[in-house]
Amino acid sequence: MAETLRDRIKTLRKKAKLTLDQLAPQAGLSKSYLWELENRDLPRPSGEKLAGLAKALNVTVDYLLGGDPTENLETAEDKAFFREYEAMSPEARAQLRRLAKALDK
């Protein structure tokens, strides 16, 4: 059986050892709304609320909504970085590679 949004929120919160009181402000939500998300079948929250919750739990919105559990926020940020890299001019790419080599030393 597939995990629901409420299952994923509760599981991730408990895995992070966060209480509702701790997670709610990090996600930009009220404690009561977060409790409802975990315990009731509410209509899907807004994109803004999902984004805040995903960021606070260090996952993607896609994951919260049932996406691949192996893709966490770091993976999503890496993908966004490489999309930006691919859009750069050849000169900018070369400069970024030089900078990365210098930082690695």
Biopython code that builds the backbone (N, CA, C, O; Angstrom):
import numpy as np
from Bio.PDB.StructureBuilder import StructureBuilder

atoms = [
    (1, "MET", "N", (0.841, -1.188, 0.000)),
    (1, "MET", "CA", (0.000, 0.000, 0.000)),
    (1, "MET", "C", (0.886, 1.251, 0.000)),
    (1, "MET", "O", (1.843, 1.340, 0.769)),
    (2, "ALA", "N", (0.569, 2.189, -0.844)),
    (2, "ALA", "CA", (1.366, 3.413, -0.957)),
    (2, "ALA", "C", (1.153, 4.309, 0.254)),
    (2, "ALA", "O", (0.062, 4.383, 0.820)),
    (3, "GLU", "N", (2.225, 4.982, 0.627)),
    (3, "GLU", "CA", (2.143, 5.919, 1.738)),
    (3, "GLU", "C", (1.356, 7.148, 1.305)),
    (3, "GLU", "O", (1.467, 7.609, 0.169)),
    (4, "THR", "N", (0.572, 7.658, 2.218)),
    (4, "THR", "CA", (-0.165, 8.886, 1.945)),
    (4, "THR", "C", (0.678, 10.078, 2.383)),
    (4, "THR", "O", (1.711, 9.923, 3.035)),
    (5, "LEU", "N", (0.222, 11.260, 2.014)),
    (5, "LEU", "CA", (0.900, 12.478, 2.439)),
    (5, "LEU", "C", (1.011, 12.522, 3.951)),
    (5, "LEU", "O", (2.072, 12.835, 4.490)),
    (6, "ARG", "N", (-0.076, 12.210, 4.635)),
    (6, "ARG", "CA", (-0.038, 12.275, 6.103)),
    (6, "ARG", "C", (0.938, 11.262, 6.691)),
    (6, "ARG", "O", (1.614, 11.549, 7.679)),
    (7, "ASP", "N", (1.012, 10.076, 6.085)),
    (7, "ASP", "CA", (1.975, 9.070, 6.562)),
    (7, "ASP", "C", (3.405, 9.581, 6.411)),
    (7, "ASP", "O", (4.219, 9.447, 7.325)),
    (8, "ARG", "N", (3.700, 10.160, 5.264)),
    (8, "ARG", "CA", (5.060, 10.626, 5.005)),
    (8, "ARG", "C", (5.439, 11.768, 5.935)),
    (8, "ARG", "O", (6.559, 11.808, 6.444)),
    (9, "ILE", "N", (4.523, 12.691, 6.158)),
    (9, "ILE", "CA", (4.821, 13.812, 7.054)),
    (9, "ILE", "C", (5.129, 13.297, 8.453)),
    (9, "ILE", "O", (6.140, 13.668, 9.049)),
    (10, "LYS", "N", (4.267, 12.452, 8.967)),
    (10, "LYS", "CA", (4.450, 11.949, 10.332)),
    (10, "LYS", "C", (5.732, 11.131, 10.445)),
    (10, "LYS", "O", (6.478, 11.284, 11.412)),
    (11, "THR", "N", (5.995, 10.269, 9.475)),
    (11, "THR", "CA", (7.199, 9.434, 9.498)),
    (11, "THR", "C", (8.463, 10.291, 9.464)),
    (11, "THR", "O", (9.397, 10.065, 10.233)),
    (12, "LEU", "N", (8.484, 11.272, 8.567)),
    (12, "LEU", "CA", (9.658, 12.139, 8.462)),
    (12, "LEU", "C", (9.860, 12.982, 9.718)),
    (12, "LEU", "O", (10.990, 13.173, 10.168)),
    (13, "ARG", "N", (8.767, 13.483, 10.278)),
    (13, "ARG", "CA", (8.872, 14.290, 11.503)),
    (13, "ARG", "C", (9.440, 13.459, 12.647)),
    (13, "ARG", "O", (10.320, 13.915, 13.377)),
    (14, "LYS", "N", (8.939, 12.255, 12.796)),
    (14, "LYS", "CA", (9.419, 11.393, 13.878)),
    (14, "LYS", "C", (10.868, 10.968, 13.637)),
    (14, "LYS", "O", (11.658, 10.886, 14.577)),
    (15, "LYS", "N", (11.212, 10.699, 12.388)),
    (15, "LYS", "CA", (12.596, 10.330, 12.057)),
    (15, "LYS", "C", (13.554, 11.468, 12.409)),
    (15, "LYS", "O", (14.676, 11.227, 12.853)),
    (16, "ALA", "N", (13.107, 12.699, 12.208)),
    (16, "ALA", "CA", (13.928, 13.871, 12.534)),
    (16, "ALA", "C", (13.856, 14.216, 14.024)),
    (16, "ALA", "O", (14.493, 15.167, 14.477)),
    (17, "LYS", "N", (13.080, 13.442, 14.778)),
    (17, "LYS", "CA", (12.903, 13.653, 16.221)),
    (17, "LYS", "C", (12.396, 15.067, 16.528)),
    (17, "LYS", "O", (12.887, 15.750, 17.426)),
    (18, "LEU", "N", (11.401, 15.469, 15.748)),
    (18, "LEU", "CA", (10.792, 16.780, 15.928)),
    (18, "LEU", "C", (9.370, 16.611, 16.455)),
    (18, "LEU", "O", (8.656, 15.688, 16.063)),
    (19, "THR", "N", (8.978, 17.498, 17.331)),
    (19, "THR", "CA", (7.590, 17.538, 17.791)),
    (19, "THR", "C", (6.796, 18.416, 16.828)),
    (19, "THR", "O", (7.372, 19.124, 16.002)),
    (20, "LEU", "N", (5.484, 18.363, 16.942)),
    (20, "LEU", "CA", (4.653, 19.262, 16.145)),
    (20, "LEU", "C", (5.010, 20.716, 16.449)),
    (20, "LEU", "O", (5.066, 21.555, 15.549)),
    (21, "ASP", "N", (5.253, 21.003, 17.741)),
    (21, "ASP", "CA", (5.628, 22.362, 18.152)),
    (21, "ASP", "C", (6.928, 22.824, 17.499)),
    (21, "ASP", "O", (7.078, 24.009, 17.202)),
    (22, "GLN", "N", (7.857, 21.917, 17.275)),
    (22, "GLN", "CA", (9.145, 22.272, 16.679)),
    (22, "GLN", "C", (9.048, 22.406, 15.159)),
    (22, "GLN", "O", (9.604, 23.336, 14.575)),
    (23, "LEU", "N", (8.343, 21.476, 14.527)),
    (23, "LEU", "CA", (8.267, 21.472, 13.068)),
    (23, "LEU", "C", (7.392, 22.586, 12.519)),
    (23, "LEU", "O", (7.721, 23.182, 11.493)),
    (24, "ALA", "N", (6.297, 22.872, 13.177)),
    (24, "ALA", "CA", (5.338, 23.855, 12.652)),
    (24, "ALA", "C", (5.987, 25.186, 12.284)),
    (24, "ALA", "O", (5.807, 25.637, 11.152)),
    (25, "PRO", "N", (6.736, 25.844, 13.181)),
    (25, "PRO", "CA", (7.336, 27.127, 12.781)),
    (25, "PRO", "C", (8.408, 26.977, 11.701)),
    (25, "PRO", "O", (8.574, 27.870, 10.870)),
    (26, "GLN", "N", (9.128, 25.873, 11.705)),
    (26, "GLN", "CA", (10.138, 25.644, 10.666)),
    (26, "GLN", "C", (9.483, 25.535, 9.289)),
    (26, "GLN", "O", (10.060, 25.947, 8.283)),
    (27, "ALA", "N", (8.283, 24.980, 9.256)),
    (27, "ALA", "CA", (7.568, 24.778, 8.002)),
    (27, "ALA", "C", (6.661, 25.962, 7.654)),
    (27, "ALA", "O", (6.072, 26.005, 6.574)),
    (28, "GLY", "N", (6.557, 26.915, 8.575)),
    (28, "GLY", "CA", (5.682, 28.060, 8.339)),
    (28, "GLY", "C", (4.207, 27.712, 8.470)),
    (28, "GLY", "O", (3.358, 28.314, 7.813)),
    (29, "LEU", "N", (3.906, 26.731, 9.327)),
    (29, "LEU", "CA", (2.532, 26.275, 9.536)),
    (29, "LEU", "C", (2.157, 26.405, 11.001)),
    (29, "LEU", "O", (3.027, 26.510, 11.866)),
    (30, "SER", "N", (0.870, 26.397, 11.276)),
    (30, "SER", "CA", (0.445, 26.357, 12.670)),
    (30, "SER", "C", (0.516, 24.910, 13.155)),
    (30, "SER", "O", (0.437, 23.972, 12.361)),
    (31, "LYS", "N", (0.662, 24.746, 14.450)),
    (31, "LYS", "CA", (0.708, 23.401, 15.025)),
    (31, "LYS", "C", (-0.597, 22.659, 14.732)),
    (31, "LYS", "O", (-0.576, 21.470, 14.413)),
    (32, "SER", "N", (-1.720, 23.349, 14.839)),
    (32, "SER", "CA", (-3.007, 22.684, 14.617)),
    (32, "SER", "C", (-3.172, 22.228, 13.159)),
    (32, "SER", "O", (-3.708, 21.151, 12.900)),
    (33, "TYR", "N", (-2.708, 23.052, 12.215)),
    (33, "TYR", "CA", (-2.800, 22.662, 10.804)),
    (33, "TYR", "C", (-1.893, 21.462, 10.524)),
    (33, "TYR", "O", (-2.283, 20.543, 9.804)),
    (34, "LEU", "N", (-0.697, 21.471, 11.087)),
    (34, "LEU", "CA", (0.225, 20.352, 10.911)),
    (34, "LEU", "C", (-0.383, 19.078, 11.504)),
    (34, "LEU", "O", (-0.278, 18.007, 10.907)),
    (35, "TRP", "N", (-1.016, 19.188, 12.671)),
    (35, "TRP", "CA", (-1.670, 18.038, 13.282)),
    (35, "TRP", "C", (-2.749, 17.502, 12.343)),
    (35, "TRP", "O", (-2.872, 16.292, 12.156)),
    (36, "GLU", "N", (-3.531, 18.413, 11.752)),
    (36, "GLU", "CA", (-4.576, 17.980, 10.823)),
    (36, "GLU", "C", (-3.985, 17.289, 9.603)),
    (36, "GLU", "O", (-4.542, 16.301, 9.125)),
    (37, "LEU", "N", (-2.863, 17.793, 9.089)),
    (37, "LEU", "CA", (-2.220, 17.144, 7.939)),
    (37, "LEU", "C", (-1.798, 15.726, 8.277)),
    (37, "LEU", "O", (-1.876, 14.834, 7.433)),
    (38, "GLU", "N", (-1.349, 15.516, 9.512)),
    (38, "GLU", "CA", (-0.884, 14.184, 9.922)),
    (38, "GLU", "C", (-2.012, 13.234, 10.289)),
    (38, "GLU", "O", (-1.832, 12.017, 10.248)),
    (39, "ASN", "N", (-3.169, 13.769, 10.648)),
    (39, "ASN", "CA", (-4.206, 12.920, 11.229)),
    (39, "ASN", "C", (-5.542, 12.896, 10.496)),
    (39, "ASN", "O", (-6.422, 12.110, 10.847)),
    (40, "ARG", "N", (-5.702, 13.724, 9.511)),
    (40, "ARG", "CA", (-6.966, 13.755, 8.777)),
    (40, "ARG", "C", (-6.700, 13.735, 7.279)),
    (40, "ARG", "O", (-5.622, 14.114, 6.821)),
    (41, "ASP", "N", (-7.686, 13.294, 6.531)),
    (41, "ASP", "CA", (-7.595, 13.326, 5.073)),
    (41, "ASP", "C", (-8.134, 14.662, 4.580)),
    (41, "ASP", "O", (-9.300, 14.784, 4.202)),
    (42, "LEU", "N", (-7.256, 15.661, 4.594)),
    (42, "LEU", "CA", (-7.628, 16.996, 4.143)),
    (42, "LEU", "C", (-7.396, 17.116, 2.651)),
    (42, "LEU", "O", (-6.664, 16.321, 2.062)),
    (43, "PRO", "N", (-8.021, 18.112, 2.039)),
    (43, "PRO", "CA", (-7.644, 18.385, 0.647)),
    (43, "PRO", "C", (-6.151, 18.719, 0.600)),
    (43, "PRO", "O", (-5.575, 19.137, 1.604)),
    (44, "ARG", "N", (-5.541, 18.538, -0.540)),
    (44, "ARG", "CA", (-4.103, 18.776, -0.683)),
    (44, "ARG", "C", (-3.770, 20.218, -0.295)),
    (44, "ARG", "O", (-4.436, 21.153, -0.738)),
    (45, "PRO", "N", (-2.736, 20.395, 0.533)),
    (45, "PRO", "CA", (-2.319, 21.747, 0.915)),
    (45, "PRO", "C", (-1.784, 22.526, -0.289)),
    (45, "PRO", "O", (-1.462, 21.945, -1.325)),
    (46, "SER", "N", (-1.696, 23.831, -0.138)),
    (46, "SER", "CA", (-1.189, 24.671, -1.226)),
    (46, "SER", "C", (0.272, 24.346, -1.511)),
    (46, "SER", "O", (0.962, 23.747, -0.686)),
    (47, "GLY", "N", (0.727, 24.746, -2.683)),
    (47, "GLY", "CA", (2.129, 24.553, -3.052)),
    (47, "GLY", "C", (3.062, 25.242, -2.079)),
    (47, "GLY", "O", (4.120, 24.710, -1.744)),
    (48, "GLU", "N", (2.677, 26.421, -1.622)),
    (48, "GLU", "CA", (3.504, 27.166, -0.671)),
    (48, "GLU", "C", (3.653, 26.403, 0.645)),
    (48, "GLU", "O", (4.748, 26.331, 1.203)),
    (49, "LYS", "N", (2.568, 25.842, 1.130)),
    (49, "LYS", "CA", (2.618, 25.075, 2.382)),
    (49, "LYS", "C", (3.428, 23.794, 2.203)),
    (49, "LYS", "O", (4.209, 23.420, 3.077)),
    (50, "LEU", "N", (3.237, 23.131, 1.076)),
    (50, "LEU", "CA", (4.015, 21.915, 0.798)),
    (50, "LEU", "C", (5.503, 22.233, 0.686)),
    (50, "LEU", "O", (6.342, 21.477, 1.175)),
    (51, "ALA", "N", (5.830, 23.353, 0.041)),
    (51, "ALA", "CA", (7.238, 23.732, -0.116)),
    (51, "ALA", "C", (7.885, 24.002, 1.237)),
    (51, "ALA", "O", (9.014, 23.575, 1.480)),
    (52, "GLY", "N", (7.187, 24.700, 2.113)),
    (52, "GLY", "CA", (7.727, 24.971, 3.449)),
    (52, "GLY", "C", (7.921, 23.700, 4.247)),
    (52, "GLY", "O", (8.926, 23.538, 4.940)),
    (53, "LEU", "N", (6.969, 22.810, 4.150)),
    (53, "LEU", "CA", (7.052, 21.535, 4.861)),
    (53, "LEU", "C", (8.186, 20.680, 4.312)),
    (53, "LEU", "O", (8.943, 20.083, 5.078)),
    (54, "ALA", "N", (8.307, 20.620, 2.995)),
    (54, "ALA", "CA", (9.375, 19.826, 2.373)),
    (54, "ALA", "C", (10.738, 20.365, 2.778)),
    (54, "ALA", "O", (11.641, 19.592, 3.096)),
    (55, "LYS", "N", (10.894, 21.671, 2.769)),
    (55, "LYS", "CA", (12.176, 22.267, 3.147)),
    (55, "LYS", "C", (12.512, 21.948, 4.609)),
    (55, "LYS", "O", (13.644, 21.584, 4.925)),
    (56, "ALA", "N", (11.534, 22.087, 5.482)),
    (56, "ALA", "CA", (11.759, 21.817, 6.904)),
    (56, "ALA", "C", (12.109, 20.349, 7.152)),
    (56, "ALA", "O", (12.845, 20.038, 8.088)),
    (57, "LEU", "N", (11.585, 19.447, 6.321)),
    (57, "LEU", "CA", (11.842, 18.013, 6.486)),
    (57, "LEU", "C", (12.984, 17.511, 5.599)),
    (57, "LEU", "O", (13.306, 16.323, 5.607)),
    (58, "ASN", "N", (13.591, 18.421, 4.836)),
    (58, "ASN", "CA", (14.729, 18.103, 3.980)),
    (58, "ASN", "C", (14.413, 17.047, 2.923)),
    (58, "ASN", "O", (15.194, 16.127, 2.678)),
    (59, "VAL", "N", (13.248, 17.210, 2.308)),
    (59, "VAL", "CA", (12.846, 16.352, 1.191)),
    (59, "VAL", "C", (12.250, 17.244, 0.105)),
    (59, "VAL", "O", (12.100, 18.451, 0.302)),
    (60, "THR", "N", (11.915, 16.662, -1.019)),
    (60, "THR", "CA", (11.265, 17.420, -2.081)),
    (60, "THR", "C", (9.746, 17.357, -1.914)),
    (60, "THR", "O", (9.212, 16.465, -1.254)),
    (61, "VAL", "N", (9.074, 18.316, -2.523)),
    (61, "VAL", "CA", (7.611, 18.288, -2.539)),
    (61, "VAL", "C", (7.152, 17.017, -3.252)),
    (61, "VAL", "O", (6.186, 16.381, -2.830)),
    (62, "ASP", "N", (7.834, 16.653, -4.316)),
    (62, "ASP", "CA", (7.502, 15.436, -5.043)),
    (62, "ASP", "C", (7.520, 14.225, -4.113)),
    (62, "ASP", "O", (6.634, 13.374, -4.184)),
    (63, "TYR", "N", (8.519, 14.147, -3.248)),
    (63, "TYR", "CA", (8.574, 13.019, -2.314)),
    (63, "TYR", "C", (7.372, 13.033, -1.372)),
    (63, "TYR", "O", (6.762, 11.991, -1.131)),
    (64, "LEU", "N", (7.029, 14.205, -0.841)),
    (64, "LEU", "CA", (5.875, 14.282, 0.062)),
    (64, "LEU", "C", (4.606, 13.787, -0.620)),
    (64, "LEU", "O", (3.738, 13.188, 0.015)),
    (65, "LEU", "N", (4.514, 14.045, -1.909)),
    (65, "LEU", "CA", (3.308, 13.673, -2.647)),
    (65, "LEU", "C", (3.374, 12.258, -3.219)),
    (65, "LEU", "O", (2.517, 11.869, -4.012)),
    (66, "GLY", "N", (4.384, 11.493, -2.822)),
    (66, "GLY", "CA", (4.443, 10.093, -3.235)),
    (66, "GLY", "C", (5.560, 9.747, -4.182)),
    (66, "GLY", "O", (5.608, 8.634, -4.705)),
    (67, "GLY", "N", (6.473, 10.691, -4.416)),
    (67, "GLY", "CA", (7.580, 10.459, -5.339)),
    (67, "GLY", "C", (8.641, 9.535, -4.773)),
    (67, "GLY", "O", (8.490, 8.977, -3.686)),
    (68, "ASP", "N", (9.705, 9.387, -5.522)),
    (68, "ASP", "CA", (10.825, 8.496, -5.212)),
    (68, "ASP", "C", (11.463, 8.848, -3.871)),
    (68, "ASP", "O", (11.904, 9.981, -3.679)),
    (69, "PRO", "N", (11.519, 7.895, -2.943)),
    (69, "PRO", "CA", (12.105, 8.187, -1.639)),
    (69, "PRO", "C", (13.619, 8.375, -1.661)),
    (69, "PRO", "O", (14.188, 8.862, -0.684)),
    (70, "THR", "N", (14.277, 8.001, -2.749)),
    (70, "THR", "CA", (15.733, 8.159, -2.784)),
    (70, "THR", "C", (16.139, 9.573, -3.166)),
    (70, "THR", "O", (17.300, 9.948, -2.998)),
    (71, "GLU", "N", (15.196, 10.367, -3.679)),
    (71, "GLU", "CA", (15.537, 11.733, -4.071)),
    (71, "GLU", "C", (15.235, 12.677, -2.922)),
    (71, "GLU", "O", (14.076, 12.991, -2.652)),
    (72, "ASN", "N", (16.271, 13.121, -2.255)),
    (72, "ASN", "CA", (16.082, 14.066, -1.168)),
    (72, "ASN", "C", (16.368, 15.477, -1.658)),
    (72, "ASN", "O", (16.635, 15.686, -2.842)),
    (73, "LEU", "N", (16.313, 16.429, -0.764)),
    (73, "LEU", "CA", (16.513, 17.822, -1.147)),
    (73, "LEU", "C", (17.886, 18.037, -1.753)),
    (73, "LEU", "O", (18.022, 18.796, -2.713)),
    (74, "GLU", "N", (18.900, 17.390, -1.217)),
    (74, "GLU", "CA", (20.252, 17.556, -1.747)),
    (74, "GLU", "C", (20.319, 17.122, -3.208)),
    (74, "GLU", "O", (20.928, 17.804, -4.032)),
    (75, "THR", "N", (19.706, 16.012, -3.524)),
    (75, "THR", "CA", (19.689, 15.529, -4.904)),
    (75, "THR", "C", (18.972, 16.532, -5.801)),
    (75, "THR", "O", (19.431, 16.809, -6.910)),
    (76, "ALA", "N", (17.867, 17.070, -5.338)),
    (76, "ALA", "CA", (17.121, 18.050, -6.118)),
    (76, "ALA", "C", (17.950, 19.311, -6.339)),
    (76, "ALA", "O", (17.924, 19.886, -7.427)),
    (77, "GLU", "N", (18.685, 19.744, -5.318)),
    (77, "GLU", "CA", (19.541, 20.921, -5.461)),
    (77, "GLU", "C", (20.672, 20.656, -6.444)),
    (77, "GLU", "O", (21.037, 21.534, -7.225)),
    (78, "ASP", "N", (21.229, 19.445, -6.407)),
    (78, "ASP", "CA", (22.282, 19.085, -7.360)),
    (78, "ASP", "C", (21.744, 19.129, -8.789)),
    (78, "ASP", "O", (22.413, 19.636, -9.689)),
    (79, "LYS", "N", (20.552, 18.605, -8.996)),
    (79, "LYS", "CA", (19.958, 18.615, -10.332)),
    (79, "LYS", "C", (19.745, 20.043, -10.808)),
    (79, "LYS", "O", (20.008, 20.360, -11.968)),
    (80, "ALA", "N", (19.267, 20.907, -9.914)),
    (80, "ALA", "CA", (19.052, 22.309, -10.281)),
    (80, "ALA", "C", (20.379, 22.978, -10.632)),
    (80, "ALA", "O", (20.451, 23.765, -11.576)),
    (81, "PHE", "N", (21.436, 22.663, -9.865)),
    (81, "PHE", "CA", (22.755, 23.224, -10.143)),
    (81, "PHE", "C", (23.227, 22.823, -11.539)),
    (81, "PHE", "O", (23.708, 23.664, -12.297)),
    (82, "PHE", "N", (23.092, 21.556, -11.876)),
    (82, "PHE", "CA", (23.571, 21.089, -13.176)),
    (82, "PHE", "C", (22.729, 21.630, -14.325)),
    (82, "PHE", "O", (23.248, 21.817, -15.426)),
    (83, "ARG", "N", (21.442, 21.885, -14.098)),
    (83, "ARG", "CA", (20.639, 22.539, -15.135)),
    (83, "ARG", "C", (21.177, 23.951, -15.388)),
    (83, "ARG", "O", (21.278, 24.388, -16.535)),
    (84, "GLU", "N", (21.522, 24.661, -14.301)),
    (84, "GLU", "CA", (22.093, 26.001, -14.444)),
    (84, "GLU", "C", (23.452, 25.931, -15.134)),
    (84, "GLU", "O", (23.761, 26.756, -15.993)),
    (85, "TYR", "N", (24.262, 24.943, -14.755)),
    (85, "TYR", "CA", (25.583, 24.770, -15.361)),
    (85, "TYR", "C", (25.454, 24.554, -16.867)),
    (85, "TYR", "O", (26.197, 25.151, -17.646)),
    (86, "GLU", "N", (24.525, 23.714, -17.274)),
    (86, "GLU", "CA", (24.344, 23.423, -18.688)),
    (86, "GLU", "C", (23.917, 24.659, -19.480)),
    (86, "GLU", "O", (24.183, 24.754, -20.678)),
    (87, "ALA", "N", (23.261, 25.598, -18.815)),
    (87, "ALA", "CA", (22.809, 26.820, -19.500)),
    (87, "ALA", "C", (23.911, 27.882, -19.590)),
    (87, "ALA", "O", (23.742, 28.885, -20.283)),
    (88, "MET", "N", (25.029, 27.673, -18.901)),
    (88, "MET", "CA", (26.123, 28.656, -18.909)),
    (88, "MET", "C", (26.894, 28.639, -20.233)),
    (88, "MET", "O", (26.884, 27.665, -20.986)),
    (89, "SER", "N", (27.548, 29.751, -20.470)),
    (89, "SER", "CA", (28.425, 29.827, -21.644)),
    (89, "SER", "C", (29.644, 28.936, -21.403)),
    (89, "SER", "O", (29.951, 28.620, -20.254)),
    (90, "PRO", "N", (30.342, 28.525, -22.463)),
    (90, "PRO", "CA", (31.550, 27.712, -22.286)),
    (90, "PRO", "C", (32.589, 28.406, -21.392)),
    (90, "PRO", "O", (33.275, 27.749, -20.609)),
    (91, "GLU", "N", (32.702, 29.725, -21.513)),
    (91, "GLU", "CA", (33.668, 30.460, -20.682)),
    (91, "GLU", "C", (33.272, 30.407, -19.202)),
    (91, "GLU", "O", (34.125, 30.217, -18.334)),
    (92, "ALA", "N", (32.004, 30.572, -18.926)),
    (92, "ALA", "CA", (31.535, 30.531, -17.537)),
    (92, "ALA", "C", (31.716, 29.134, -16.952)),
    (92, "ALA", "O", (32.077, 28.987, -15.784)),
    (93, "ARG", "N", (31.466, 28.115, -17.759)),
    (93, "ARG", "CA", (31.680, 26.743, -17.287)),
    (93, "ARG", "C", (33.146, 26.515, -16.935)),
    (93, "ARG", "O", (33.456, 25.927, -15.899)),
    (94, "ALA", "N", (34.040, 26.978, -17.794)),
    (94, "ALA", "CA", (35.479, 26.812, -17.541)),
    (94, "ALA", "C", (35.875, 27.532, -16.260)),
    (94, "ALA", "O", (36.650, 27.007, -15.460)),
    (95, "GLN", "N", (35.349, 28.715, -16.070)),
    (95, "GLN", "CA", (35.668, 29.483, -14.852)),
    (95, "GLN", "C", (35.149, 28.755, -13.612)),
    (95, "GLN", "O", (35.836, 28.709, -12.591)),
    (96, "LEU", "N", (33.961, 28.194, -13.690)),
    (96, "LEU", "CA", (33.394, 27.464, -12.557)),
    (96, "LEU", "C", (34.213, 26.207, -12.251)),
    (96, "LEU", "O", (34.423, 25.870, -11.086)),
    (97, "ARG", "N", (34.675, 25.516, -13.296)),
    (97, "ARG", "CA", (35.521, 24.329, -13.069)),
    (97, "ARG", "C", (36.820, 24.718, -12.394)),
    (97, "ARG", "O", (37.281, 24.013, -11.496)),
    (98, "ARG", "N", (37.433, 25.844, -12.813)),
    (98, "ARG", "CA", (38.668, 26.314, -12.166)),
    (98, "ARG", "C", (38.408, 26.647, -10.693)),
    (98, "ARG", "O", (39.214, 26.317, -9.823)),
    (99, "LEU", "N", (37.300, 27.290, -10.431)),
    (99, "LEU", "CA", (36.945, 27.639, -9.054)),
    (99, "LEU", "C", (36.748, 26.372, -8.210)),
    (99, "LEU", "O", (37.211, 26.299, -7.072)),
    (100, "ALA", "N", (36.069, 25.395, -8.772)),
    (100, "ALA", "CA", (35.845, 24.143, -8.037)),
    (100, "ALA", "C", (37.165, 23.439, -7.732)),
    (100, "ALA", "O", (37.340, 22.895, -6.641)),
    (101, "LYS", "N", (38.094, 23.445, -8.686)),
    (101, "LYS", "CA", (39.405, 22.835, -8.452)),
    (101, "LYS", "C", (40.155, 23.572, -7.352)),
    (101, "LYS", "O", (40.803, 22.947, -6.512)),
    (102, "ALA", "N", (40.069, 24.892, -7.355)),
    (102, "ALA", "CA", (40.754, 25.689, -6.334)),
    (102, "ALA", "C", (40.164, 25.429, -4.954)),
    (102, "ALA", "O", (40.901, 25.396, -3.968)),
    (103, "LEU", "N", (38.864, 25.246, -4.866)),
    (103, "LEU", "CA", (38.216, 24.974, -3.580)),
    (103, "LEU", "C", (38.531, 23.579, -3.061)),
    (103, "LEU", "O", (38.499, 23.341, -1.854)),
    (104, "ASP", "N", (38.832, 22.667, -3.960)),
    (104, "ASP", "CA", (39.091, 21.276, -3.585)),
    (104, "ASP", "C", (40.487, 21.087, -3.001)),
    (104, "ASP", "O", (40.774, 20.054, -2.396)),
    (105, "LYS", "N", (41.355, 22.080, -3.181)),
    (105, "LYS", "CA", (42.750, 21.947, -2.714)),
    (105, "LYS", "C", (42.882, 22.181, -1.248)),
    (105, "LYS", "O", (43.985, 22.105, -0.707)),
]
sb = StructureBuilder()
sb.init_structure("model")
sb.init_model(0)
sb.init_chain("A")
sb.init_seg("    ")
for serial, (resi, resn, name, xyz) in enumerate(atoms, 1):
    if name == "N":
        sb.init_residue(resn, " ", resi, " ")
    sb.init_atom(name, np.array(xyz, "f"), 0.0, 1.0, " ", f" {name:<3s}", serial, name[0])
structure = sb.get_structure()
